[in-house]
Amino acid sequence: MKRALALCVQVERVYSKYTMPTSVHIPKPLLDAVDRRARALKISRNRLIVQALEREITAGSNWSPDFFVRLESAEAGVKDAADEMLKAIEGQRRSKNPVRL
């Protein structure tokens, strides 16, 4: 817990020391919601946006480390089943074939 607190303090110092003005275009309904949330939390709009970005960047991925590896290595027969399904779908189409350009 102390390490996390120290990290937050260090991040806070970095952001307060090296801020860069940035322009971001936010839709009006979203900006209104941000303003309401910032007022409810009694913080500035800027601070709320910085906190949201920090949370998004540091949260990491929700995917397990081997998620994409498992997707690439399909079970035996899956490719054949997918090809068979594609042929059945194409065989049932009733629209004209695409125009060759």
Secondary structure, DSSP 8 states (H G I E B T S, - for coil): -HHHHHHHHHHHHHHHHS---------HHHHHHHHHHHHHHTS-HHHHHHHHHHHHHHH--SS-TTHHHHHHS--TTHHHHHHHHHHHHHHT--S------
